[in-house]
Amino acid sequence: RFSRQSTEEIAEKQYKNISATVKTCLEDHGISTVDQPAKQAFQELKTLLHNLYSKRLPRSLALRAKREYKTIQSIQQLLCQRPDIVIRRT
């Protein structure tokens, strides 16, 4: 895990972001967000996100993520040590 946040915090943050967007969209179209079906749908969304964030990555993806993370760290370290290097988009 590369983030300093726990998976619970990440899932909760993602849930808040998605639910706020969906609630705004529903309210814009005059649909209630406080009735029982809506509450149940949001609870299912929360459960789904929690399950997705707590599921283990396949080994190949975990290795790839670790390798890419180390690459980024080495690039950042190189940039701190060498002020003459400039990165630009091509």
Distance bins in CASP14 RR format, pairs under 12 A and 6 or more apart:
PFRMAT RR
TARGET T0000
AUTHOR 0000-0000-0000
RMODE 2
METHOD distances of the structure
MODEL  1
1 7 1 0 0 1 0 0 0 0 0 0 0
1 9 0 0 0 0 0 1 0 0 0 0 0
1 10 0 0 0 0 1 0 0 0 0 0 0
1 53 0 0 0 0 0 1 0 0 0 0 0
1 54 0 0 0 0 0 1 0 0 0 0 0
1 56 0 0 0 0 0 1 0 0 0 0 0
1 57 0 0 0 0 1 0 0 0 0 0 0
1 62 0 0 0 0 1 0 0 0 0 0 0
1 65 0 0 0 0 1 0 0 0 0 0 0
1 66 0 0 0 0 0 1 0 0 0 0 0
1 69 0 0 0 0 0 1 0 0 0 0 0
2 10 0 0 0 0 0 1 0 0 0 0 0
2 57 0 0 0 0 0 1 0 0 0 0 0
2 62 0 0 0 0 0 1 0 0 0 0 0
2 65 1 0 0 1 0 0 0 0 0 0 0
2 66 0 0 0 0 1 0 0 0 0 0 0
2 67 0 0 0 0 0 1 0 0 0 0 0
2 68 0 0 0 0 1 0 0 0 0 0 0
2 69 1 0 1 0 0 0 0 0 0 0 0
2 70 0 0 0 0 0 1 0 0 0 0 0
2 72 0 0 0 0 1 0 0 0 0 0 0
2 73 0 0 0 0 1 0 0 0 0 0 0
3 9 0 0 0 0 1 0 0 0 0 0 0
3 10 1 0 0 1 0 0 0 0 0 0 0
3 11 0 0 0 0 0 1 0 0 0 0 0
3 13 0 0 0 0 0 1 0 0 0 0 0
3 53 0 0 0 0 0 1 0 0 0 0 0
3 65 0 0 0 0 0 1 0 0 0 0 0
3 69 0 0 0 0 0 1 0 0 0 0 0
4 10 0 0 0 0 0 1 0 0 0 0 0
5 11 0 0 0 0 1 0 0 0 0 0 0
5 12 0 0 0 0 1 0 0 0 0 0 0
5 13 1 0 0 1 0 0 0 0 0 0 0
5 14 0 0 0 0 0 1 0 0 0 0 0
5 53 0 0 0 0 0 1 0 0 0 0 0
6 12 0 0 0 0 1 0 0 0 0 0 0
6 13 0 0 0 0 0 1 0 0 0 0 0
6 50 0 0 0 0 0 1 0 0 0 0 0
6 53 0 0 0 0 1 0 0 0 0 0 0
6 54 0 0 0 0 0 1 0 0 0 0 0
7 13 0 0 0 0 0 1 0 0 0 0 0
7 14 0 0 0 0 0 1 0 0 0 0 0
7 49 0 0 0 0 0 1 0 0 0 0 0
7 50 0 0 0 0 1 0 0 0 0 0 0
7 51 0 0 0 0 0 1 0 0 0 0 0
7 52 0 0 0 0 1 0 0 0 0 0 0
7 53 1 0 1 0 0 0 0 0 0 0 0
7 54 1 0 1 0 0 0 0 0 0 0 0
7 55 0 0 0 0 1 0 0 0 0 0 0
7 56 0 0 0 0 0 1 0 0 0 0 0
7 57 0 0 0 0 0 1 0 0 0 0 0
8 14 0 0 0 0 0 1 0 0 0 0 0
8 15 0 0 0 0 0 1 0 0 0 0 0
8 46 0 0 0 0 0 1 0 0 0 0 0
8 49 0 0 0 0 0 1 0 0 0 0 0
8 50 1 0 0 1 0 0 0 0 0 0 0
8 53 1 0 0 1 0 0 0 0 0 0 0
8 54 0 0 0 0 1 0 0 0 0 0 0
9 15 0 0 0 0 0 1 0 0 0 0 0
9 16 0 0 0 0 0 1 0 0 0 0 0
9 49 0 0 0 0 0 1 0 0 0 0 0
9 50 0 0 0 0 0 1 0 0 0 0 0
9 53 0 0 0 0 1 0 0 0 0 0 0
10 16 0 0 0 0 0 1 0 0 0 0 0
10 17 0 0 0 0 0 1 0 0 0 0 0
10 49 0 0 0 0 1 0 0 0 0 0 0
10 50 0 0 0 0 0 1 0 0 0 0 0
10 52 0 0 0 0 0 1 0 0 0 0 0
10 53 1 0 1 0 0 0 0 0 0 0 0
10 54 0 0 0 0 0 1 0 0 0 0 0
11 17 0 0 0 0 0 1 0 0 0 0 0
11 18 0 0 0 0 0 1 0 0 0 0 0
11 19 0 0 0 0 0 1 0 0 0 0 0
11 45 0 0 0 0 0 1 0 0 0 0 0
11 46 0 0 0 0 1 0 0 0 0 0 0
11 47 0 0 0 0 1 0 0 0 0 0 0
11 48 0 0 0 0 1 0 0 0 0 0 0
11 49 1 0 1 0 0 0 0 0 0 0 0
11 50 1 0 1 0 0 0 0 0 0 0 0
11 51 0 0 0 0 1 0 0 0 0 0 0
11 52 1 0 0 1 0 0 0 0 0 0 0
11 53 1 0 1 0 0 0 0 0 0 0 0
11 54 1 0 0 1 0 0 0 0 0 0 0
11 55 0 0 0 0 0 1 0 0 0 0 0
12 18 0 0 0 0 0 1 0 0 0 0 0
12 19 0 0 0 0 0 1 0 0 0 0 0
12 45 0 0 0 0 0 1 0 0 0 0 0
12 46 0 0 0 0 1 0 0 0 0 0 0
12 49 0 0 0 0 1 0 0 0 0 0 0
12 50 0 0 0 0 1 0 0 0 0 0 0
12 53 0 0 0 0 1 0 0 0 0 0 0
13 19 0 0 0 0 0 1 0 0 0 0 0
13 20 0 0 0 0 0 1 0 0 0 0 0
13 46 0 0 0 0 0 1 0 0 0 0 0
13 49 0 0 0 0 1 0 0 0 0 0 0
13 53 0 0 0 0 0 1 0 0 0 0 0
14 20 0 0 0 0 0 1 0 0 0 0 0
14 21 0 0 0 0 0 1 0 0 0 0 0
14 45 0 0 0 0 1 0 0 0 0 0 0
14 46 0 0 0 0 1 0 0 0 0 0 0
14 48 0 0 0 0 0 1 0 0 0 0 0
14 49 1 0 1 0 0 0 0 0 0 0 0
14 50 0 0 0 0 1 0 0 0 0 0 0
14 52 0 0 0 0 1 0 0 0 0 0 0
14 53 1 0 0 1 0 0 0 0 0 0 0
15 21 0 0 0 0 0 1 0 0 0 0 0
15 22 0 0 0 0 0 1 0 0 0 0 0
15 23 0 0 0 0 0 1 0 0 0 0 0
15 42 0 0 0 0 1 0 0 0 0 0 0
15 43 0 0 0 0 0 1 0 0 0 0 0
15 44 0 0 0 0 0 1 0 0 0 0 0
15 45 1 0 0 1 0 0 0 0 0 0 0
15 46 1 0 1 0 0 0 0 0 0 0 0
15 47 0 0 0 0 1 0 0 0 0 0 0
15 48 0 0 0 0 1 0 0 0 0 0 0
15 49 1 0 1 0 0 0 0 0 0 0 0
15 50 0 0 0 0 1 0 0 0 0 0 0
15 51 0 0 0 0 0 1 0 0 0 0 0
15 52 0 0 0 0 0 1 0 0 0 0 0
15 53 0 0 0 0 1 0 0 0 0 0 0
16 22 0 0 0 0 0 1 0 0 0 0 0
16 23 0 0 0 0 0 1 0 0 0 0 0
16 42 0 0 0 0 0 1 0 0 0 0 0
16 45 0 0 0 0 0 1 0 0 0 0 0
16 46 0 0 0 0 1 0 0 0 0 0 0
16 49 0 0 0 0 0 1 0 0 0 0 0
17 23 0 0 0 0 0 1 0 0 0 0 0
17 24 0 0 0 0 0 1 0 0 0 0 0
17 45 0 0 0 0 0 1 0 0 0 0 0
17 49 0 0 0 0 0 1 0 0 0 0 0
18 24 0 0 0 0 0 1 0 0 0 0 0
18 25 0 0 0 0 0 1 0 0 0 0 0
18 41 0 0 0 0 0 1 0 0 0 0 0
18 42 0 0 0 0 1 0 0 0 0 0 0
18 45 1 0 0 1 0 0 0 0 0 0 0
18 46 0 0 0 0 1 0 0 0 0 0 0
18 48 0 0 0 0 0 1 0 0 0 0 0
18 49 1 0 0 1 0 0 0 0 0 0 0
18 52 0 0 0 0 0 1 0 0 0 0 0
19 25 0 0 0 0 0 1 0 0 0 0 0
19 26 0 0 0 0 0 1 0 0 0 0 0
19 33 0 0 0 0 1 0 0 0 0 0 0
19 38 0 0 0 0 0 1 0 0 0 0 0
19 39 0 0 0 0 0 1 0 0 0 0 0
19 41 0 0 0 0 1 0 0 0 0 0 0
19 42 1 0 1 0 0 0 0 0 0 0 0
19 43 0 0 0 0 0 1 0 0 0 0 0
19 44 0 0 0 0 0 1 0 0 0 0 0
19 45 1 0 0 1 0 0 0 0 0 0 0
19 46 1 0 0 1 0 0 0 0 0 0 0
19 48 0 0 0 0 0 1 0 0 0 0 0
19 49 0 0 0 0 1 0 0 0 0 0 0
20 26 0 0 0 0 0 1 0 0 0 0 0
20 27 0 0 0 0 0 1 0 0 0 0 0
20 33 0 0 0 0 0 1 0 0 0 0 0
20 42 0 0 0 0 0 1 0 0 0 0 0
20 45 0 0 0 0 0 1 0 0 0 0 0
21 27 0 0 0 0 0 1 0 0 0 0 0
21 28 0 0 0 0 0 1 0 0 0 0 0
21 33 0 0 0 0 0 1 0 0 0 0 0
21 42 0 0 0 0 0 1 0 0 0 0 0
21 45 0 0 0 0 0 1 0 0 0 0 0
22 28 0 0 0 0 0 1 0 0 0 0 0
22 29 0 0 0 0 0 1 0 0 0 0 0
22 31 0 0 0 0 0 1 0 0 0 0 0
22 33 0 0 0 0 1 0 0 0 0 0 0
22 38 0 0 0 0 1 0 0 0 0 0 0
22 41 0 0 0 0 1 0 0 0 0 0 0
22 42 1 0 0 1 0 0 0 0 0 0 0
22 45 1 0 0 1 0 0 0 0 0 0 0
22 46 0 0 0 0 0 1 0 0 0 0 0
23 29 0 0 0 0 0 1 0 0 0 0 0
23 30 0 0 0 0 0 1 0 0 0 0 0
23 31 0 0 0 0 1 0 0 0 0 0 0
23 32 0 0 0 0 0 1 0 0 0 0 0
23 33 1 0 1 0 0 0 0 0 0 0 0
23 34 0 0 0 0 1 0 0 0 0 0 0
23 38 0 0 0 0 1 0 0 0 0 0 0
23 39 0 0 0 0 0 1 0 0 0 0 0
23 41 0 0 0 0 0 1 0 0 0 0 0
23 42 0 0 0 0 1 0 0 0 0 0 0
23 45 0 0 0 0 0 1 0 0 0 0 0
24 30 0 0 0 0 0 1 0 0 0 0 0
24 31 0 0 0 0 0 1 0 0 0 0 0
24 33 0 0 0 0 1 0 0 0 0 0 0
25 31 0 0 0 0 1 0 0 0 0 0 0
25 33 0 0 0 0 1 0 0 0 0 0 0
26 32 1 0 0 1 0 0 0 0 0 0 0
26 33 1 0 1 0 0 0 0 0 0 0 0
26 34 0 0 0 0 0 1 0 0 0 0 0
26 35 0 0 0 0 0 1 0 0 0 0 0
26 37 0 0 0 0 0 1 0 0 0 0 0
26 38 1 0 0 1 0 0 0 0 0 0 0
26 41 0 0 0 0 1 0 0 0 0 0 0
26 42 0 0 0 0 0 1 0 0 0 0 0
27 33 1 0 0 1 0 0 0 0 0 0 0
27 34 0 0 0 0 0 1 0 0 0 0 0
27 38 0 0 0 0 0 1 0 0 0 0 0
30 38 0 0 0 0 0 1 0 0 0 0 0
31 37 0 0 0 0 0 1 0 0 0 0 0
31 38 1 0 0 1 0 0 0 0 0 0 0
31 41 0 0 0 0 0 1 0 0 0 0 0
32 38 1 0 0 1 0 0 0 0 0 0 0
32 39 0 0 0 0 1 0 0 0 0 0 0
32 41 0 0 0 0 0 1 0 0 0 0 0
33 39 0 0 0 0 1 0 0 0 0 0 0
33 40 0 0 0 0 0 1 0 0 0 0 0
33 41 0 0 0 0 1 0 0 0 0 0 0
33 42 1 0 0 1 0 0 0 0 0 0 0
34 40 0 0 0 0 0 1 0 0 0 0 0
34 41 0 0 0 0 0 1 0 0 0 0 0
34 42 0 0 0 0 0 1 0 0 0 0 0
35 41 0 0 0 0 0 1 0 0 0 0 0
35 42 0 0 0 0 0 1 0 0 0 0 0
36 42 0 0 0 0 0 1 0 0 0 0 0
36 43 0 0 0 0 0 1 0 0 0 0 0
37 43 0 0 0 0 0 1 0 0 0 0 0
37 44 0 0 0 0 0 1 0 0 0 0 0
38 44 0 0 0 0 0 1 0 0 0 0 0
38 45 0 0 0 0 0 1 0 0 0 0 0
39 45 0 0 0 0 0 1 0 0 0 0 0
39 46 0 0 0 0 0 1 0 0 0 0 0
40 46 0 0 0 0 0 1 0 0 0 0 0
40 47 0 0 0 0 0 1 0 0 0 0 0
41 47 0 0 0 0 0 1 0 0 0 0 0
41 48 0 0 0 0 0 1 0 0 0 0 0
42 48 0 0 0 0 0 1 0 0 0 0 0
42 49 0 0 0 0 0 1 0 0 0 0 0
43 49 0 0 0 0 0 1 0 0 0 0 0
43 50 0 0 0 0 0 1 0 0 0 0 0
44 50 0 0 0 0 0 1 0 0 0 0 0
44 51 0 0 0 0 0 1 0 0 0 0 0
45 51 0 0 0 0 0 1 0 0 0 0 0
45 52 0 0 0 0 0 1 0 0 0 0 0
46 52 0 0 0 0 0 1 0 0 0 0 0
46 53 0 0 0 0 0 1 0 0 0 0 0
47 53 0 0 0 0 0 1 0 0 0 0 0
47 54 0 0 0 0 0 1 0 0 0 0 0
48 54 0 0 0 0 0 1 0 0 0 0 0
48 55 0 0 0 0 0 1 0 0 0 0 0
49 55 0 0 0 0 0 1 0 0 0 0 0
55 61 0 0 0 0 0 1 0 0 0 0 0
55 62 0 0 0 0 0 1 0 0 0 0 0
56 62 1 0 0 1 0 0 0 0 0 0 0
57 63 0 0 0 0 1 0 0 0 0 0 0
57 64 0 0 0 0 1 0 0 0 0 0 0
57 65 1 0 0 1 0 0 0 0 0 0 0
57 66 0 0 0 0 0 1 0 0 0 0 0
58 64 0 0 0 0 1 0 0 0 0 0 0
58 65 0 0 0 0 0 1 0 0 0 0 0
59 65 0 0 0 0 0 1 0 0 0 0 0
59 66 0 0 0 0 0 1 0 0 0 0 0
60 66 0 0 0 0 0 1 0 0 0 0 0
60 67 0 0 0 0 0 1 0 0 0 0 0
61 67 0 0 0 0 0 1 0 0 0 0 0
61 68 0 0 0 0 0 1 0 0 0 0 0
62 68 0 0 0 0 0 1 0 0 0 0 0
62 69 0 0 0 0 0 1 0 0 0 0 0
63 69 0 0 0 0 0 1 0 0 0 0 0
63 70 0 0 0 0 0 1 0 0 0 0 0
64 70 0 0 0 0 0 1 0 0 0 0 0
64 71 0 0 0 0 0 1 0 0 0 0 0
65 71 0 0 0 0 0 1 0 0 0 0 0
65 72 0 0 0 0 0 1 0 0 0 0 0
66 72 0 0 0 0 0 1 0 0 0 0 0
66 73 0 0 0 0 0 1 0 0 0 0 0
67 73 0 0 0 0 0 1 0 0 0 0 0
67 74 0 0 0 0 0 1 0 0 0 0 0
68 74 0 0 0 0 0 1 0 0 0 0 0
68 75 0 0 0 0 0 1 0 0 0 0 0
69 75 0 0 0 0 0 1 0 0 0 0 0
69 76 0 0 0 0 0 1 0 0 0 0 0
70 76 0 0 0 0 0 1 0 0 0 0 0
70 77 0 0 0 0 0 1 0 0 0 0 0
71 77 0 0 0 0 0 1 0 0 0 0 0
71 78 0 0 0 0 0 1 0 0 0 0 0
72 78 0 0 0 0 0 1 0 0 0 0 0
72 79 0 0 0 0 0 1 0 0 0 0 0
73 79 0 0 0 0 0 1 0 0 0 0 0
73 80 0 0 0 0 0 1 0 0 0 0 0
74 80 0 0 0 0 0 1 0 0 0 0 0
74 81 0 0 0 0 0 1 0 0 0 0 0
75 81 0 0 0 0 0 1 0 0 0 0 0
75 82 0 0 0 0 0 1 0 0 0 0 0
75 85 0 0 0 0 1 0 0 0 0 0 0
75 87 0 0 0 0 1 0 0 0 0 0 0
76 82 0 0 0 0 0 1 0 0 0 0 0
76 85 0 0 0 0 0 1 0 0 0 0 0
76 87 0 0 0 0 0 1 0 0 0 0 0
77 85 0 0 0 0 0 1 0 0 0 0 0
78 84 0 0 0 0 0 1 0 0 0 0 0
78 85 1 0 0 1 0 0 0 0 0 0 0
78 87 0 0 0 0 0 1 0 0 0 0 0
79 85 1 0 1 0 0 0 0 0 0 0 0
79 86 0 0 0 0 1 0 0 0 0 0 0
79 87 1 0 0 1 0 0 0 0 0 0 0
END
